[in-house]
Amino acid sequence: LVNQLPEANLILLRYLFGVLHHIEQNSVVNQMNAFNLALCIAPNMLWLPSPTGPEEESRSTKKVALLVQFLIENSREIFGGDIASLF
């Protein structure tokens, strides 16, 4: 799916997850592992198109957080092994 994105979106995601991956690589110092990063960033990445109740929003946020965590943990495989060289 990532490769089907428009080029501008793919470049933006590569840089975003490059930063998140870099932060996660220093989690021993900053306590921001992929799970913690995902919880912080997920509510700002994807959301439901129309307002819903708190329960549905909570379920949706948890699903997005799992996706973001997966993308952070597998960013080298998804976005290329050279993701760390972006910086």
C-alpha positions as protocol buffer text, in pm:
chain_id: "A"
residue {
  index: 1
  type: LEU
  ca { x: 0 y: 0 z: 0 }
}
residue {
  index: 2
  type: VAL
  ca { x: 283 y: 239 z: 81 }
}
residue {
  index: 3
  type: ASN
  ca { x: 418 y: 210 z: -271 }
}
residue {
  index: 4
  type: GLN
  ca { x: 79 y: 306 z: -412 }
}
residue {
  index: 5
  type: LEU
  ca { x: 87 y: 647 z: -242 }
}
residue {
  index: 6
  type: PRO
  ca { x: 160 y: 959 z: -444 }
}
residue {
  index: 7
  type: GLU
  ca { x: 531 y: 1038 z: -441 }
}
residue {
  index: 8
  type: ALA
  ca { x: 496 y: 1348 z: -219 }
}
residue {
  index: 9
  type: ASN
  ca { x: 305 y: 1149 z: 44 }
}
residue {
  index: 10
  type: LEU
  ca { x: 561 y: 869 z: 36 }
}
residue {
  index: 11
  type: ILE
  ca { x: 849 y: 1113 z: 81 }
}
residue {
  index: 12
  type: LEU
  ca { x: 672 y: 1277 z: 375 }
}
residue {
  index: 13
  type: LEU
  ca { x: 607 y: 938 z: 538 }
}
residue {
  index: 14
  type: ARG
  ca { x: 970 y: 833 z: 486 }
}
residue {
  index: 15
  type: TYR
  ca { x: 1093 y: 1144 z: 665 }
}
residue {
  index: 16
  type: LEU
  ca { x: 834 y: 1122 z: 942 }
}
residue {
  index: 17
  type: PHE
  ca { x: 905 y: 758 z: 1014 }
}
residue {
  index: 18
  type: GLY
  ca { x: 1277 y: 821 z: 974 }
}
residue {
  index: 19
  type: VAL
  ca { x: 1253 y: 1069 z: 1262 }
}
residue {
  index: 20
  type: LEU
  ca { x: 1036 y: 836 z: 1469 }
}
residue {
  index: 21
  type: HIS
  ca { x: 1272 y: 545 z: 1401 }
}
residue {
  index: 22
  type: HIS
  ca { x: 1570 y: 759 z: 1507 }
}
residue {
  index: 23
  type: ILE
  ca { x: 1393 y: 857 z: 1830 }
}
residue {
  index: 24
  type: GLU
  ca { x: 1304 y: 494 z: 1897 }
}
residue {
  index: 25
  type: GLN
  ca { x: 1667 y: 388 z: 1845 }
}
residue {
  index: 26
  type: ASN
  ca { x: 1754 y: 608 z: 2146 }
}
residue {
  index: 27
  type: SER
  ca { x: 1475 y: 476 z: 2368 }
}
residue {
  index: 28
  type: VAL
  ca { x: 1721 y: 366 z: 2636 }
}
residue {
  index: 29
  type: VAL
  ca { x: 1793 y: 733 z: 2698 }
}
residue {
  index: 30
  type: ASN
  ca { x: 1462 y: 901 z: 2610 }
}
residue {
  index: 31
  type: GLN
  ca { x: 1212 y: 626 z: 2714 }
}
residue {
  index: 32
  type: MET
  ca { x: 1030 y: 670 z: 2380 }
}
residue {
  index: 33
  type: ASN
  ca { x: 999 y: 321 z: 2238 }
}
residue {
  index: 34
  type: ALA
  ca { x: 778 y: 248 z: 1937 }
}
residue {
  index: 35
  type: PHE
  ca { x: 474 y: 189 z: 2159 }
}
residue {
  index: 36
  type: ASN
  ca { x: 510 y: 522 z: 2343 }
}
residue {
  index: 37
  type: LEU
  ca { x: 575 y: 712 z: 2020 }
}
residue {
  index: 38
  type: ALA
  ca { x: 272 y: 552 z: 1858 }
}
residue {
  index: 39
  type: LEU
  ca { x: 48 y: 653 z: 2147 }
}
residue {
  index: 40
  type: CYS
  ca { x: 167 y: 1013 z: 2116 }
}
residue {
  index: 41
  type: ILE
  ca { x: 150 y: 1049 z: 1738 }
}
residue {
  index: 42
  type: ALA
  ca { x: -142 y: 822 z: 1639 }
}
residue {
  index: 43
  type: PRO
  ca { x: -425 y: 1062 z: 1734 }
}
residue {
  index: 44
  type: ASN
  ca { x: -275 y: 1317 z: 1493 }
}
residue {
  index: 45
  type: MET
  ca { x: -217 y: 1083 z: 1199 }
}
residue {
  index: 46
  type: LEU
  ca { x: -556 y: 929 z: 1116 }
}
residue {
  index: 47
  type: TRP
  ca { x: -902 y: 988 z: 1250 }
}
residue {
  index: 48
  type: LEU
  ca { x: -1258 y: 895 z: 1171 }
}
residue {
  index: 49
  type: PRO
  ca { x: -1422 y: 1108 z: 899 }
}
residue {
  index: 50
  type: SER
  ca { x: -1722 y: 1201 z: 1111 }
}
residue {
  index: 51
  type: PRO
  ca { x: -1764 y: 1257 z: 1485 }
}
residue {
  index: 52
  type: THR
  ca { x: -1852 y: 944 z: 1678 }
}
residue {
  index: 53
  type: GLY
  ca { x: -1888 y: 846 z: 2039 }
}
residue {
  index: 54
  type: PRO
  ca { x: -1593 y: 820 z: 2276 }
}
residue {
  index: 55
  type: GLU
  ca { x: -1588 y: 440 z: 2262 }
}
residue {
  index: 56
  type: GLU
  ca { x: -1554 y: 430 z: 1884 }
}
residue {
  index: 57
  type: GLU
  ca { x: -1289 y: 702 z: 1889 }
}
residue {
  index: 58
  type: SER
  ca { x: -1095 y: 506 z: 2151 }
}
residue {
  index: 59
  type: ARG
  ca { x: -1110 y: 187 z: 1942 }
}
residue {
  index: 60
  type: SER
  ca { x: -1004 y: 377 z: 1632 }
}
residue {
  index: 61
  type: THR
  ca { x: -712 y: 544 z: 1810 }
}
residue {
  index: 62
  type: LYS
  ca { x: -590 y: 206 z: 1939 }
}
residue {
  index: 63
  type: LYS
  ca { x: -598 y: 61 z: 1587 }
}
residue {
  index: 64
  type: VAL
  ca { x: -408 y: 358 z: 1447 }
}
residue {
  index: 65
  type: ALA
  ca { x: -155 y: 334 z: 1731 }
}
residue {
  index: 66
  type: LEU
  ca { x: -92 y: -32 z: 1646 }
}
residue {
  index: 67
  type: LEU
  ca { x: -39 y: 61 z: 1282 }
}
residue {
  index: 68
  type: VAL
  ca { x: 199 y: 346 z: 1371 }
}
residue {
  index: 69
  type: GLN
  ca { x: 391 y: 119 z: 1609 }
}
residue {
  index: 70
  type: PHE
  ca { x: 424 y: -141 z: 1334 }
}
residue {
  index: 71
  type: LEU
  ca { x: 546 y: 122 z: 1087 }
}
residue {
  index: 72
  type: ILE
  ca { x: 806 y: 253 z: 1334 }
}
residue {
  index: 73
  type: GLU
  ca { x: 933 y: -94 z: 1422 }
}
residue {
  index: 74
  type: ASN
  ca { x: 952 y: -199 z: 1057 }
}
residue {
  index: 75
  type: SER
  ca { x: 1042 y: 132 z: 897 }
}
residue {
  index: 76
  type: ARG
  ca { x: 1366 y: 2 z: 743 }
}
residue {
  index: 77
  type: GLU
  ca { x: 1185 y: -279 z: 566 }
}
residue {
  index: 78
  type: ILE
  ca { x: 890 y: -62 z: 462 }
}
residue {
  index: 79
  type: PHE
  ca { x: 1066 y: 261 z: 363 }
}
residue {
  index: 80
  type: GLY
  ca { x: 1410 y: 124 z: 275 }
}
residue {
  index: 81
  type: GLY
  ca { x: 1722 y: 39 z: 472 }
}
residue {
  index: 82
  type: ASP
  ca { x: 1868 y: 382 z: 409 }
}
residue {
  index: 83
  type: ILE
  ca { x: 1600 y: 557 z: 613 }
}
residue {
  index: 84
  type: ALA
  ca { x: 1857 y: 647 z: 879 }
}
residue {
  index: 85
  type: SER
  ca { x: 2071 y: 822 z: 618 }
}
residue {
  index: 86
  type: LEU
  ca { x: 1798 y: 1079 z: 555 }
}
residue {
  index: 87
  type: PHE
  ca { x: 1947 y: 1276 z: 841 }
}
